[in-house]
Each structure stands twice: as C-alpha cells, then as structure tokens.
Amino acid sequence: MFNTPATTSSKNLIVLMREPEMVKSGAFIEFAKRYRPCQILDLRLFPRLDFFAGSRIRTFKFFEELQIEYLDFFGREATTSNDSDIKKTLLILDFLHSLLIEPTHPKGPIILFFDNDNLLSECKKKLSSHINETYKTTIKADIGEYKSGFLSMQFR
C-alpha cells in the first residue's frame, strides 16, 4: 500500500515521467519525498544518475534513504537504440508484469523514467489496455503521468 498526499490505495501506481519535466534543480527529490516511489525503471538510452540528486554519490545515498530501487532497464535487458519502440514497450510491459505479481514486491509507486517521447507515447498507449486485457486478474494498477509539476491519474 502506498500513501501520498493525494491518494491511498491497495493498487500499484505506475507513474510515467519524462526527463525534461525534472529539469528544475531538486525537482525529482521533491517528487520522491512526496510520493515515495519504491522503484525507478530508468528507460533513458543514456542514463545519468547525477540527474536525480546532483551527483551519482548523492543519488545513491538519496535512493538508499528512501528505499528506492533503481534499475537501468535497457542496460539490464541488453536492448539497443536500434530496437523498435514497440519491441522495447513489450519488454517493459512483460517486466512490469513480473515485478507486480511478485508477492514480495514493495508497495509504492513505480516510476518509468523516459527521455524518448516516442517510447513514452507507445507505453502510454499500450500500458493500460495491456494490464486490463492481459493481466486483469493478476495485476491491479493505476497509471499516472507527471507533467508540468502535477501527477495526473488515469484510473482503469
């Protein structure tokens, strides 16, 4: 169960977030302290950890303090920039499914962090329907997008 100022739910929350939405210094730290994500799936082609808290060391310390698990998704899945956004989206959806059905999965928002607008758009299109149609009996999740300083919800 996750608790935020805006919501309390037994469902999982998946938050889509674009790197350009977090350019203001301290914006990600402020977001993370408010919404307490349990995981970040970094879907950027060239992830830079200093982006989150100013330096790699501060970022890892901050993630440890808030108990945020960080995953360089494409590094882990060995995908390349030549792979299609559809292929990448399917990998992301399959990974999310395996993550969310895990009984020991920590509760809290899961951040999907993008630098590719096309991939974000593809995920946005497919995520809700994929969860509804494919995993409706095994996964309960709400989907939100962080944009212009606001977390907008797309409840299923």
C-alpha positions as CSV (number, residue, x, y, z in Angstrom):
1,M,0.0,0.0,0.0
2,F,1.3,3.4,-0.8
3,N,0.4,6.7,0.8
4,T,0.7,10.0,-0.9
5,P,-0.9,13.4,-0.1
6,A,-3.4,12.7,-2.9
7,T,-4.2,9.0,-2.7
8,T,-4.3,5.9,-0.6
9,S,-4.7,2.6,-2.4
10,S,-4.0,-1.1,-2.3
11,K,-3.3,-0.9,-6.0
12,N,0.1,-0.3,-7.5
13,L,0.7,3.0,-9.1
14,I,2.8,3.3,-12.3
15,V,4.0,6.8,-13.0
16,L,5.2,7.8,-16.4
17,M,7.8,10.6,-16.2
18,R,9.8,12.5,-18.8
19,E,13.3,13.7,-18.0
20,P,12.5,17.3,-19.3
21,E,9.8,17.5,-16.6
22,M,12.5,17.3,-13.9
23,V,15.0,19.9,-15.1
24,K,14.4,22.3,-12.1
25,S,17.1,21.7,-9.5
26,G,15.7,19.4,-6.8
27,A,12.5,18.6,-8.7
28,F,13.0,14.9,-8.5
29,I,14.0,14.9,-4.9
30,E,10.8,16.9,-4.1
31,F,8.7,14.5,-6.1
32,A,10.3,11.4,-4.4
33,K,9.9,12.7,-0.9
34,R,6.2,13.5,-1.6
35,Y,5.2,10.3,-3.4
36,R,7.7,7.7,-2.0
37,P,8.3,5.6,-5.1
38,C,9.6,2.1,-4.4
39,Q,11.3,1.6,-7.8
40,I,12.6,3.6,-10.8
41,L,12.9,1.9,-14.1
42,D,15.2,4.2,-16.0
43,L,14.2,3.9,-19.6
44,R,16.7,6.5,-20.9
45,L,19.1,5.5,-23.6
46,F,22.0,7.1,-21.7
47,P,21.0,7.2,-18.0
48,R,22.9,9.7,-15.9
49,L,22.4,9.2,-12.2
50,D,23.6,12.7,-11.3
51,F,20.4,14.0,-12.9
52,F,18.3,12.8,-9.9
53,A,20.3,14.4,-7.0
54,G,23.2,16.3,-8.4
55,S,25.8,13.6,-8.3
56,R,26.0,9.8,-8.5
57,I,27.0,9.6,-4.8
58,R,24.2,11.8,-3.6
59,T,21.7,10.0,-5.8
60,F,22.6,6.5,-4.4
61,K,22.5,7.9,-0.9
62,F,19.1,9.5,-1.5
63,F,17.8,6.3,-3.1
64,E,19.1,4.3,0.0
65,E,17.5,6.8,2.4
66,L,14.1,6.5,0.7
67,Q,14.5,2.8,0.0
68,I,14.1,3.3,-3.8
69,E,15.3,0.5,-6.0
70,Y,16.9,1.8,-9.2
71,L,17.1,-0.2,-12.4
72,D,18.8,0.8,-15.6
73,F,16.2,-1.1,-17.6
74,F,17.9,-1.1,-21.1
75,G,21.3,-2.0,-19.6
76,R,19.7,-4.9,-17.8
77,E,17.7,-6.1,-20.8
78,A,20.6,-5.5,-23.3
79,T,18.4,-3.6,-25.7
80,T,19.9,-1.2,-28.2
81,S,18.8,2.1,-29.8
82,N,18.2,0.1,-33.0
83,D,15.4,-1.9,-31.3
84,S,11.9,-0.6,-32.2
85,D,9.9,1.3,-29.6
86,I,7.2,-1.4,-29.9
87,K,9.8,-4.1,-29.0
88,K,11.0,-2.0,-26.1
89,T,7.4,-1.4,-24.9
90,L,6.7,-5.1,-24.9
91,L,9.8,-5.8,-22.9
92,I,8.8,-3.1,-20.4
93,L,5.2,-4.5,-20.1
94,D,6.5,-8.0,-19.5
95,F,9.0,-6.8,-16.9
96,L,6.3,-4.8,-15.1
97,H,4.0,-7.8,-15.0
98,S,6.8,-10.0,-13.5
99,L,7.5,-7.2,-11.0
100,L,3.9,-6.6,-9.9
101,I,2.9,-10.3,-9.4
102,E,5.9,-10.9,-7.2
103,P,4.4,-11.3,-3.7
104,T,7.5,-9.6,-2.1
105,H,7.3,-6.6,-4.3
106,P,7.4,-3.5,-2.2
107,K,4.3,-1.3,-2.3
108,G,4.7,2.2,-3.7
109,P,4.7,4.0,-7.0
110,I,6.9,2.6,-9.8
111,I,8.5,5.4,-11.9
112,L,9.0,4.7,-15.6
113,F,11.6,7.4,-16.4
114,F,11.8,8.4,-20.1
115,D,14.0,10.6,-22.4
116,N,12.3,9.3,-25.6
117,D,8.9,10.9,-26.3
118,N,8.0,8.2,-28.9
119,L,8.7,5.4,-26.4
120,L,6.7,7.2,-23.7
121,S,3.8,7.6,-26.1
122,E,3.9,3.9,-27.1
123,C,4.0,2.9,-23.5
124,K,1.1,5.2,-22.6
125,K,-1.0,3.8,-25.5
126,K,-0.3,0.1,-24.6
127,L,0.1,0.1,-20.8
128,S,-3.5,0.5,-19.6
129,S,-5.0,-1.9,-22.2
130,H,-2.2,-4.4,-21.7
131,I,-2.9,-4.5,-18.0
132,N,-6.7,-4.6,-18.5
133,E,-6.8,-7.3,-21.2
134,T,-3.8,-9.5,-20.3
135,Y,-3.4,-9.3,-16.6
136,K,-6.8,-8.2,-15.3
137,T,-7.0,-11.0,-12.8
138,T,-3.4,-10.8,-11.5
139,I,-2.4,-7.1,-11.5
140,K,-4.2,-4.2,-10.0
141,A,-2.5,-0.9,-11.0
142,D,-3.4,2.7,-11.6
143,I,-1.4,4.7,-14.1
144,G,-0.4,8.4,-13.8
145,E,1.8,10.8,-15.6
146,Y,3.9,13.5,-14.0
147,K,3.7,16.6,-16.2
148,S,4.2,20.3,-15.5
149,G,4.6,19.7,-11.8
150,F,1.4,17.7,-11.4
151,L,0.7,14.0,-11.1
152,S,-2.4,13.3,-13.3
153,M,-4.1,10.0,-12.8
154,Q,-5.6,7.7,-15.5
155,F,-7.6,5.2,-13.4
156,R,-8.5,2.0,-15.1
